[in-house]
Amino acid sequence: MNLDLWVAIGMLGQGMFSMRFIYQWIYSERVKRSVIPEVFWYFSLAGGVILLAYAIRQRDPVFILGQGAGLLIYLRNIWMIWREKRGAAPHAGSAGVAPQ
């Protein structure tokens, strides 16, 4: 692929990554408290995957490591959300966390 296409891919990834913060800000303003909605993690995952592809193409080991580590965190959060939706989450009180 040519360089212009890879710059476009990098910009797309950065745009997806930025959308998570914009969405979180708008959502928090609407509910009048700071929250991280579920879609934040999907934008994070999408942007992270695209930026990781860009970083691999650029052969940037620092960027590759950073995006790769981030993907693990995004996937973990998505998995916890899915687990909670299925009702398989441990009881909040058992982990020392007060129920909400």
MOQUIJO-V713186 format. One record per residue. N is the residue number from 0. NEAR is the number of other C-alpha atoms within 12 Angstrom. Layout:
BEGIN
n->N near->NEAR
n->N near->NEAR
END
This chain:
BEGIN
n->0 near->11
n->1 near->10
n->2 near->12
n->3 near->11
n->4 near->13
n->5 near->21
n->6 near->20
n->7 near->18
n->8 near->28
n->9 near->28
n->10 near->21
n->11 near->24
n->12 near->28
n->13 near->28
n->14 near->21
n->15 near->27
n->16 near->32
n->17 near->24
n->18 near->25
n->19 near->30
n->20 near->25
n->21 near->20
n->22 near->25
n->23 near->27
n->24 near->20
n->25 near->19
n->26 near->21
n->27 near->18
n->28 near->14
n->29 near->13
n->30 near->13
n->31 near->11
n->32 near->13
n->33 near->15
n->34 near->19
n->35 near->25
n->36 near->25
n->37 near->24
n->38 near->24
n->39 near->31
n->40 near->33
n->41 near->30
n->42 near->32
n->43 near->39
n->44 near->34
n->45 near->30
n->46 near->33
n->47 near->41
n->48 near->32
n->49 near->31
n->50 near->38
n->51 near->34
n->52 near->29
n->53 near->31
n->54 near->28
n->55 near->23
n->56 near->21
n->57 near->20
n->58 near->14
n->59 near->17
n->60 near->16
n->61 near->14
n->62 near->23
n->63 near->23
n->64 near->19
n->65 near->19
n->66 near->30
n->67 near->27
n->68 near->18
n->69 near->24
n->70 near->27
n->71 near->19
n->72 near->19
n->73 near->28
n->74 near->24
n->75 near->18
n->76 near->23
n->77 near->24
n->78 near->20
n->79 near->19
n->80 near->22
n->81 near->16
n->82 near->14
n->83 near->16
n->84 near->13
n->85 near->11
n->86 near->12
n->87 near->13
n->88 near->16
n->89 near->16
n->90 near->14
n->91 near->14
n->92 near->11
n->93 near->10
n->94 near->10
n->95 near->9
n->96 near->10
n->97 near->9
n->98 near->10
n->99 near->6
END
